[in-house]
């Protein structure tokens, strides 16, 4: 059986809608909990797919969270070896850092549902499912420089670097296409302090936008994953 390893930073930011796609395609799913499990014990090349998920910390906070260095070493080894890898939000930022790019605070929170602007390469990529302006979920305040050799796929007005590929085996996303409408209720609890401290943001507004957009975004996110797995020969 094929295997996917997902590195999770907080319990409620999981594979979400990606999980049934992977299960249907014959993958056995295993989670490793960053900050709890020993990431140094992992073989970076062992699994057919690695997915590094989101979280509320910064890639540059390795002094506060030493496991970040272990995670970066794991990612670097896997990427250089050409093994299939997906990063979502913090995971995408980790991939950028592992490839030598700078990750830093962006100066503005981008939280909520808004469309993406795809590049030419983005229109020809699995992200084409969002090419018509359908909103995706954004939940970030950090950004990254584009790594050398990477291909930019998507932007927004606040953050020009929203997604990139590196070769045919690595996809990094700043936004979330793996979430589900029901799962986001846990986000509203887990990120309560961040929501309350962000001007103009509140849970009722996020919940209303989620009710409007999440089911369609979930289907499009699954479409993106299927397309990327096909492209990567998985």
C-alpha positions as CSV (number, residue, x, y, z in Angstrom):
1,X,0.0,0.0,0.0
2,X,1.2,3.5,-0.8
3,X,1.8,5.8,2.2
4,X,1.4,9.4,3.0
5,X,3.0,11.1,6.0
6,X,1.4,14.3,7.2
7,X,3.2,16.5,9.7
8,X,0.7,18.3,11.8
9,X,1.5,21.4,14.0
10,X,-1.9,21.8,15.7
11,X,-4.6,19.1,16.0
12,X,-7.3,20.9,14.1
13,X,-5.2,21.8,11.0
14,X,-5.3,18.3,9.5
15,X,-5.6,16.8,6.0
16,X,-9.3,17.7,6.0
17,X,-10.8,17.1,2.5
18,X,-7.5,15.7,1.3
19,X,-7.9,12.6,3.4
20,X,-10.7,10.9,1.5
21,X,-9.0,11.7,-1.8
22,X,-5.8,10.0,-0.6
23,X,-7.7,7.1,0.9
24,X,-9.6,6.5,-2.3
25,X,-6.3,6.5,-4.2
26,X,-5.0,3.7,-2.0
27,X,-2.9,5.7,0.5
28,X,-2.4,4.7,4.1
29,X,-2.3,7.9,6.1
30,X,0.0,8.5,9.1
31,X,0.3,11.7,11.2
32,X,3.4,12.9,13.0
33,X,2.9,15.6,15.6
34,X,5.5,18.4,15.4
35,X,6.7,19.3,18.8
36,X,5.6,15.9,20.2
37,X,7.0,13.2,17.9
38,X,10.6,12.9,17.2
39,X,11.0,14.1,13.6
40,X,14.7,13.2,13.6
41,X,13.7,9.5,13.7
42,X,11.9,9.8,10.3
43,X,13.4,8.7,7.0
44,X,12.9,11.6,4.7
45,X,12.6,9.3,1.7
46,X,10.4,6.6,3.2
47,X,6.9,7.6,2.2
48,X,5.4,8.0,-1.2
49,X,4.1,11.5,-0.2
50,X,4.8,14.0,2.5
51,X,2.3,16.7,3.4
52,X,3.4,19.4,5.8
53,X,0.4,21.2,7.3
54,X,-0.3,24.6,8.7
55,X,0.0,26.2,12.1
56,X,0.2,29.4,14.0
57,X,4.0,29.7,14.4
58,X,6.6,31.3,12.2
59,X,9.3,29.4,10.3
60,X,11.8,31.9,11.7
61,X,10.9,31.0,15.4
62,X,13.3,28.1,15.7
63,X,14.8,29.4,19.0
64,X,11.4,29.1,20.6
65,X,10.5,25.9,18.7
66,X,13.6,23.9,18.1
67,X,11.8,21.1,16.2
68,X,11.6,23.6,13.3
69,X,15.2,22.8,12.5
70,X,14.5,19.1,12.4
71,X,11.5,19.7,10.1
72,X,13.6,21.8,7.8
73,X,16.3,19.2,7.6
74,X,13.7,16.5,6.8
75,X,12.1,18.7,4.1
76,X,15.5,19.7,2.5
77,X,16.6,16.1,2.2
78,X,13.3,15.1,0.7
79,X,13.1,17.9,-1.8
80,X,16.7,17.6,-3.0
81,X,16.0,13.9,-3.5
82,X,13.0,14.7,-5.7
83,X,10.4,13.0,-3.5
84,X,6.8,14.1,-3.8
85,X,6.0,16.8,-1.2
86,X,3.1,19.2,-0.5
87,X,3.2,22.1,1.9
88,X,0.2,24.1,3.1
89,X,0.5,27.5,4.7
90,X,3.2,27.0,7.3
91,X,4.2,23.9,5.4
92,X,4.6,25.9,2.2
93,X,6.7,28.5,4.1
94,X,8.8,25.6,5.5
95,X,9.4,24.4,1.9
96,X,10.5,27.9,0.8
97,X,12.9,28.1,3.8
98,X,14.2,24.6,3.2
99,X,15.0,25.6,-0.4
100,X,17.0,28.6,0.7
101,X,14.4,31.4,0.5
102,X,13.6,34.0,3.3
103,X,10.4,33.7,5.3
104,X,9.3,36.7,7.3
105,X,6.3,38.6,8.7
106,X,4.2,40.2,5.9
107,X,2.9,43.1,7.9
108,X,-0.8,42.3,7.3
109,X,-3.0,39.5,8.3
110,X,-4.8,37.9,5.4
111,X,-7.7,35.9,6.9
112,X,-10.9,35.0,5.2
113,X,-12.2,34.0,1.8
114,X,-10.8,35.7,-1.3
115,X,-9.9,34.8,-4.9
116,X,-6.5,34.0,-6.3
117,X,-4.8,35.6,-9.3
118,X,-3.1,32.8,-11.2
119,X,0.0,33.2,-13.3
120,X,0.3,31.7,-16.7
121,X,1.9,28.7,-15.1
122,X,-0.8,28.6,-12.5
123,X,-3.5,28.4,-15.2
124,X,-1.7,25.4,-16.6
125,X,-1.3,23.8,-13.2
126,X,-3.6,21.8,-10.8
127,X,-4.6,25.2,-9.3
128,X,-6.6,25.9,-12.5
129,X,-9.7,24.8,-10.5
130,X,-9.5,28.2,-8.9
131,X,-8.8,30.2,-12.1
132,X,-12.3,31.6,-12.4
133,X,-12.1,33.6,-9.2
134,X,-13.7,31.2,-6.8
135,X,-12.6,32.2,-3.3
136,X,-10.0,30.1,-1.4
137,X,-9.4,30.3,2.4
138,X,-6.5,32.5,3.5
139,X,-5.1,32.4,7.0
140,X,-1.6,33.9,7.3
141,X,0.4,36.8,8.3
142,X,3.8,35.6,7.1
143,X,5.2,35.5,3.5
144,X,8.2,34.2,1.7
145,X,10.6,35.0,-1.1
146,X,10.4,32.7,-4.1
147,X,13.1,30.1,-4.0
148,X,15.6,29.8,-6.7
149,X,14.3,27.5,-9.4
150,X,10.7,27.7,-8.3
151,X,7.7,28.6,-10.5
152,X,5.2,31.0,-9.1
153,X,1.6,29.9,-9.6
154,X,-0.6,32.4,-7.7
155,X,-0.8,35.7,-6.0
156,X,-3.2,38.1,-4.1
157,X,-3.0,41.8,-3.7
158,X,-1.6,41.6,-0.2
159,X,0.8,38.7,-0.9
160,X,2.4,38.2,-4.3
161,X,3.8,34.8,-3.5
162,X,0.9,32.5,-2.8
163,X,1.9,29.2,-4.4
164,X,4.9,27.7,-6.2
165,X,6.1,24.5,-7.7
166,X,9.7,23.3,-7.5
167,X,10.2,20.7,-10.2
168,X,7.4,18.2,-10.8
169,X,7.4,16.8,-7.3
170,X,6.9,19.8,-4.9
171,X,3.9,22.0,-4.4
172,X,3.8,24.8,-1.9
173,X,0.6,26.7,-1.0
174,X,0.2,29.7,1.2
175,X,-3.6,29.4,1.3
176,X,-5.8,26.5,2.4
177,X,-7.6,24.3,-0.1
178,X,-7.7,21.3,2.2
179,X,-10.3,22.6,4.7
180,X,-13.9,21.5,5.2
181,X,-16.9,23.5,6.3
182,X,-17.4,21.4,9.5
183,X,-13.7,21.3,10.3
184,X,-13.4,25.1,10.2
185,X,-15.5,25.3,13.3
186,X,-12.5,23.9,15.2
187,X,-10.4,26.6,13.6
188,X,-12.7,29.3,15.0
189,X,-12.1,28.0,18.5
190,X,-8.4,27.2,18.1
191,X,-7.6,30.6,16.5
192,X,-9.9,32.6,18.8
193,X,-7.2,34.9,20.1
194,X,-5.9,35.7,16.6
195,X,-9.4,36.4,15.3
196,X,-10.1,38.7,18.3
197,X,-6.9,40.6,17.8
198,X,-7.3,41.2,14.1
199,X,-9.2,44.4,13.3
200,X,-12.3,43.9,11.2
201,X,-12.4,40.2,11.8
202,X,-14.9,38.2,13.8
203,X,-16.2,34.7,14.0
204,X,-19.8,35.4,12.8
205,X,-18.4,36.9,9.6
206,X,-16.0,34.0,9.1
207,X,-18.8,31.5,9.7
208,X,-21.1,33.2,7.2
209,X,-18.4,33.3,4.5
210,X,-17.6,29.7,5.2
211,X,-21.2,28.7,4.8
212,X,-21.2,30.5,1.5
213,X,-17.9,29.3,0.0
214,X,-16.5,26.2,1.8
215,X,-18.4,23.4,0.1
216,X,-17.5,24.6,-3.4
217,X,-13.9,25.3,-2.3
218,X,-13.7,21.8,-0.8
219,X,-14.7,20.2,-4.1
220,X,-12.2,22.4,-6.0
221,X,-9.4,21.6,-3.5
222,X,-10.0,17.9,-4.0
223,X,-9.9,18.5,-7.8
224,X,-6.6,20.2,-7.4
225,X,-5.2,17.3,-5.3
226,X,-6.3,14.7,-7.8
227,X,-4.7,16.7,-10.7
228,X,-1.5,17.2,-8.8
229,X,-1.2,13.5,-7.9
230,X,-1.9,12.6,-11.5
231,X,0.8,15.1,-12.7
232,X,3.3,13.7,-10.1
233,X,2.6,10.1,-11.3
234,X,1.1,9.1,-7.9
